[in-house]
Amino acid sequence: MDRRRSSLALLLLFVACTGVAIVVGGSRPALQQGIAPTVAQFAGYLCALGAAALLLAAPREDSALRRGGATVLGAVLVLVLVELVSAGGPDIGAGGVRLIALVVLVVASVRLAQGVAATGRSR
């Protein structure tokens, strides 16, 4: 099983779910948001947690994958905590923390994609 490819696919699903949550949330007035954006976002969080679990379950010899899994797990936990604490209200501090965590996930995804590309070239 190629953990890199599966984890990258799950992280891309996280991105897709986040995009859906933003589009659905932005298409409705603030008082009529409903639960759809939250459900989409938490589905994305589950995908990212799955990616982290796959990476953390890598053999001990592959410390780079395990380190990447810990990074993804930490960023997702921060995002979930920010989501629960801010309750979707306007909070510039929570928005800044959320942005930093998302950038960490982007960097982890890029590194994972580079690993997938390198593995593909060596075959």
Secondary structure, DSSP 8 states (H G I E B T S, - for coil): --HHHHHHHHHHHHHHHHHHHHHHHHTS-GGG--SHHHHHHHHHHHHHHHHHHHHHTS-TT-HHHHHHHHHHHHHHHHHHHHHHHHTT---HHHHHHHHHHHHHHHHHHHHHHHHHHHHHHH-
